[in-house]
Amino acid sequence: MNYFIDCGINRGQSISAFKEYFFQGKKWHYLGYEPAIKGLNEESYQIKEMHKSISLNSKFYETFKVINKGVSPIKEKKFFWYFYGAGSTGNFMKVIRMFLKDLIRLRFKNALRIFKFKVMEFENILKVIENLKKTGSYICLKLDIEGHEFEILEKMLMTNIFPDQLLIEYHSQKVNFPIERTKEIHKQLYDENIELFLWSADDVPPMQRLGRHLKNEDC
Protein backbone atom coordinates (compact mmCIF):
# COMPACT_ATOMS: atom_id res chain seq x y z
CA MET A 1 0.00 0.00 0.00
CA ASN A 2 1.02 3.63 -0.53
CA TYR A 3 0.75 6.11 2.36
CA PHE A 4 0.94 9.89 2.31
CA ILE A 5 1.72 10.97 5.89
CA ASP A 6 0.95 14.68 6.11
CA CYS A 7 2.55 16.30 9.18
CA GLY A 8 1.27 19.84 9.52
CA ILE A 9 -2.01 19.88 7.59
CA ASN A 10 -2.53 23.61 8.17
CA ARG A 11 -5.16 24.75 5.63
CA GLY A 12 -5.02 21.48 3.71
CA GLN A 13 -2.93 22.74 0.79
CA SER A 14 -0.86 19.55 0.72
CA ILE A 15 -3.97 17.34 0.48
CA SER A 16 -4.92 18.81 -2.89
CA ALA A 17 -1.35 19.37 -4.10
CA PHE A 18 -0.36 15.76 -3.42
CA LYS A 19 -3.42 14.54 -5.32
CA GLU A 20 -2.53 16.74 -8.28
CA TYR A 21 1.22 16.14 -8.52
CA PHE A 22 1.97 12.80 -6.85
CA PHE A 23 -0.90 10.37 -7.40
CA GLN A 24 0.48 9.30 -10.82
CA GLY A 25 -2.19 6.65 -11.24
CA LYS A 26 -1.45 5.00 -7.88
CA LYS A 27 -3.83 4.46 -4.98
CA TRP A 28 -2.92 6.32 -1.80
CA HIS A 29 -3.95 6.18 1.85
CA TYR A 30 -3.87 9.46 3.76
CA LEU A 31 -2.74 9.96 7.36
CA GLY A 32 -2.67 13.58 8.53
CA TYR A 33 -1.46 15.18 11.77
CA GLU A 34 -2.51 18.65 12.90
CA PRO A 35 -2.26 19.69 16.58
CA ALA A 36 -4.03 23.02 15.97
CA ILE A 37 -7.42 21.45 15.23
CA LYS A 38 -8.76 21.72 18.79
CA GLY A 39 -6.75 24.80 19.68
CA LEU A 40 -8.32 27.06 17.08
CA ASN A 41 -11.92 28.15 16.75
CA GLU A 42 -13.98 26.20 14.23
CA GLU A 43 -14.72 29.51 12.51
CA SER A 44 -11.03 30.40 12.13
CA TYR A 45 -9.74 30.79 8.59
CA GLN A 46 -7.27 27.90 8.94
CA ILE A 47 -9.82 25.40 10.19
CA LYS A 48 -12.50 26.36 7.66
CA GLU A 49 -10.02 26.08 4.78
CA MET A 50 -8.75 22.75 6.09
CA HIS A 51 -12.28 21.32 6.25
CA LYS A 52 -12.96 22.63 2.74
CA SER A 53 -9.87 20.89 1.36
CA ILE A 54 -10.78 17.65 3.13
CA SER A 55 -14.32 17.80 1.77
CA LEU A 56 -13.09 18.33 -1.80
CA ASN A 57 -10.19 15.89 -1.85
CA SER A 58 -10.58 13.12 0.74
CA LYS A 59 -12.76 11.01 -1.60
CA PHE A 60 -9.80 10.54 -3.95
CA TYR A 61 -7.78 8.67 -1.30
CA GLU A 62 -8.38 5.00 -0.48
CA THR A 63 -8.65 5.83 3.24
CA PHE A 64 -8.44 9.22 4.92
CA LYS A 65 -7.62 9.85 8.58
CA VAL A 66 -6.85 13.09 10.45
CA ILE A 67 -5.26 12.94 13.90
CA ASN A 68 -5.29 15.81 16.40
CA LYS A 69 -1.67 15.35 17.51
CA GLY A 70 1.74 16.78 16.84
CA VAL A 71 4.62 14.64 15.65
CA SER A 72 7.92 13.96 17.35
CA PRO A 73 10.73 11.36 17.37
CA ILE A 74 9.29 10.04 20.65
CA LYS A 75 5.79 9.65 22.04
CA GLU A 76 5.33 12.45 24.57
CA LYS A 77 3.12 15.20 25.93
CA LYS A 78 4.22 18.82 25.84
CA PHE A 79 2.96 22.38 25.61
CA PHE A 80 1.71 23.54 22.25
CA TRP A 81 0.97 27.24 21.87
CA TYR A 82 -1.09 29.06 19.26
CA PHE A 83 -0.17 32.56 18.12
CA TYR A 84 -2.66 33.66 15.46
CA GLY A 85 -2.69 30.15 14.05
CA ALA A 86 1.11 29.80 14.02
CA GLY A 87 1.82 26.78 16.15
CA SER A 88 4.62 26.30 18.59
CA THR A 89 7.58 27.68 16.66
CA GLY A 90 5.78 30.13 14.41
CA ASN A 91 7.30 33.47 13.39
CA PHE A 92 7.28 35.28 16.73
CA MET A 93 7.92 38.81 15.42
CA LYS A 94 5.12 38.48 12.87
CA VAL A 95 2.78 37.43 15.66
CA ILE A 96 3.78 40.38 17.84
CA ARG A 97 3.11 42.82 14.98
CA MET A 98 -0.34 41.32 14.45
CA PHE A 99 -1.01 41.50 18.18
CA LEU A 100 -0.04 45.18 18.43
CA LYS A 101 -2.07 46.00 15.31
CA ASP A 102 -5.17 44.46 16.88
CA LEU A 103 -4.59 46.37 20.13
CA ILE A 104 -4.20 49.69 18.29
CA ARG A 105 -7.45 49.04 16.43
CA LEU A 106 -9.17 47.98 19.69
CA ARG A 107 -9.84 44.49 18.36
CA PHE A 108 -9.38 42.92 21.78
CA LYS A 109 -11.13 39.65 20.95
CA ASN A 110 -8.70 39.06 18.10
CA ALA A 111 -5.75 40.03 20.30
CA LEU A 112 -6.70 37.39 22.86
CA ARG A 113 -5.79 34.72 20.32
CA ILE A 114 -2.20 35.18 21.40
CA PHE A 115 -2.93 33.56 24.77
CA LYS A 116 -3.65 29.96 23.82
CA PHE A 117 -1.72 27.12 25.39
CA LYS A 118 -2.58 23.45 25.49
CA VAL A 119 -0.88 20.24 26.58
CA MET A 120 -0.87 18.05 23.48
CA GLU A 121 0.03 14.48 22.66
CA PHE A 122 2.86 14.11 20.19
CA GLU A 123 3.02 10.93 18.11
CA ASN A 124 6.27 9.03 17.57
CA ILE A 125 6.18 9.45 13.81
CA LEU A 126 9.22 7.22 13.28
CA LYS A 127 7.41 4.35 14.95
CA VAL A 128 4.44 4.95 12.63
CA ILE A 129 6.76 4.80 9.62
CA GLU A 130 8.56 1.74 10.93
CA ASN A 131 5.32 -0.18 11.49
CA LEU A 132 3.98 0.68 8.03
CA LYS A 133 7.28 -0.27 6.37
CA LYS A 134 7.07 -3.69 8.04
CA THR A 135 3.89 -4.30 6.03
CA GLY A 136 5.73 -3.46 2.81
CA SER A 137 4.07 -0.05 2.43
CA TYR A 138 5.54 2.78 0.37
CA ILE A 139 5.75 5.98 2.45
CA CYS A 140 5.69 9.61 1.39
CA LEU A 141 6.23 11.85 4.42
CA LYS A 142 5.55 15.58 4.46
CA LEU A 143 7.08 17.65 7.27
CA ASP A 144 5.98 21.25 7.61
CA ILE A 145 6.14 21.53 11.38
CA GLU A 146 7.72 24.92 12.04
CA GLY A 147 11.18 23.84 13.19
CA HIS A 148 10.38 20.55 14.91
CA GLU A 149 11.57 18.72 11.79
CA PHE A 150 15.20 18.75 12.89
CA GLU A 151 14.76 16.53 15.95
CA ILE A 152 12.85 14.05 13.78
CA LEU A 153 15.45 14.08 11.00
CA GLU A 154 18.35 13.65 13.43
CA LYS A 155 16.63 10.65 15.03
CA MET A 156 15.74 9.30 11.59
CA LEU A 157 19.43 9.19 10.70
CA MET A 158 20.30 7.58 14.05
CA THR A 159 17.70 4.82 13.75
CA ASN A 160 17.81 4.25 9.97
CA ILE A 161 14.03 4.59 9.75
CA PHE A 162 13.28 6.45 6.52
CA PRO A 163 10.32 7.22 4.26
CA ASP A 164 10.66 6.57 0.53
CA GLN A 165 9.82 10.17 -0.31
CA LEU A 166 10.18 13.28 1.84
CA LEU A 167 8.43 16.58 1.20
CA ILE A 168 9.91 19.11 3.58
CA GLU A 169 10.00 22.78 4.47
CA TYR A 170 13.14 23.53 6.46
CA HIS A 171 12.90 26.23 9.15
CA SER A 172 16.55 26.75 10.05
CA GLN A 173 16.41 30.52 10.25
CA LYS A 174 13.10 30.57 12.08
CA VAL A 175 14.41 28.46 14.97
CA ASN A 176 18.12 29.36 14.69
CA PHE A 177 19.14 25.84 13.68
CA PRO A 178 22.61 25.94 12.02
CA ILE A 179 22.28 26.18 8.25
CA GLU A 180 25.43 24.14 7.68
CA ARG A 181 24.00 21.35 9.82
CA THR A 182 20.75 21.53 7.83
CA LYS A 183 22.74 21.06 4.63
CA GLU A 184 24.64 18.12 6.11
CA ILE A 185 21.42 16.41 7.27
CA HIS A 186 19.99 16.92 3.79
CA LYS A 187 23.04 15.32 2.17
CA GLN A 188 22.79 12.31 4.47
CA LEU A 189 19.10 11.88 3.62
CA TYR A 190 19.85 12.19 -0.08
CA ASP A 191 22.54 9.52 0.22
CA GLU A 192 19.90 7.16 1.64
CA ASN A 193 18.21 7.28 -1.78
CA ILE A 194 15.17 9.14 -0.45
CA GLU A 195 13.36 11.23 -3.05
CA LEU A 196 13.55 14.73 -1.60
CA PHE A 197 11.24 17.62 -2.43
CA LEU A 198 11.14 21.14 -1.05
CA TRP A 199 7.58 21.79 0.12
CA SER A 200 6.18 25.31 0.08
CA ALA A 201 2.45 25.90 0.17
CA ASP A 202 2.97 29.30 -1.48
CA ASP A 203 4.81 28.04 -4.58
CA VAL A 204 3.32 26.76 -7.84
CA PRO A 205 3.93 23.88 -8.06
CA PRO A 206 4.44 23.52 -4.30
CA MET A 207 6.92 20.62 -4.56
CA GLN A 208 10.36 21.21 -6.05
CA ARG A 209 12.68 18.24 -6.48
CA LEU A 210 15.92 18.73 -4.56
CA GLY A 211 19.42 17.57 -5.34
CA ARG A 212 22.13 16.69 -2.85
CA HIS A 213 23.20 20.28 -2.17
CA LEU A 214 20.83 22.74 -0.53
CA LYS A 215 20.92 26.46 -1.21
CA ASN A 216 20.86 28.83 1.77
CA GLU A 217 17.41 30.07 0.79
CA ASP A 218 16.09 26.48 0.91
CA CYS A 219 17.09 26.17 4.56
Steps between C-alpha positions, in 0.01 A plus 500: 500500500602863447473748789519878495578608858423871522660662807372854534172504307448873558237614246514173308709626208707181493189279476405647163857556379599139568194378310589720204875440476575166667213257445638393158233235458574335836262446790591686818397486865508828691613550860507862617621660824395847613525604868323833439161343426366527856701808589343726240140609467294305248426831328869589462629539146747211535245250625232596247748472212627167631147357516432631149809326362409176677146515364623553143790256495461223759282289266796453265702313765440133582473583872521839668582563866577824687659485845497787750862454611841643433788286381830432670781240502356368828150461639454780753279775636610862491374856477375616164426870462294682239592850386251610234497149359880465497571198713780452744796638307320745275652834398498681834564853369220467245266395779600795718433744214155350447433518873597868525297582188190346657558691825539832316175435314328394826433151367546343842325173417743441215795597720405236756591233246859546608427338837428140405693216657414133510670179609501281190590143418783463253516182292825310446491542124804277447319213667203560268732485199680194631176308556366586154830405334479158667182439299684584178334841462647783294521820708494863394554724803432873504653707781390860534516528877658839566846392615420171672619317188863503610456278806309252283760503222790457743328200660411365156869489411587339835240224470511443122122534478425686177204577274534435127416860416536811715325830436648753738509867589814575699476770769865552590486877520169505683631289789871590472602148399847510334467524123815296443357221714175518301699453180690206648178329616357551152805340338475199730131457415575531130769233530236264642331512158196686633319709240519850645269789417490852638144565617360852496127559509552840335684374190351372174561212478551464876748210474844559351732203457824549692850384422771412749607859568263746664509872432494737798155624402368141512600469865 
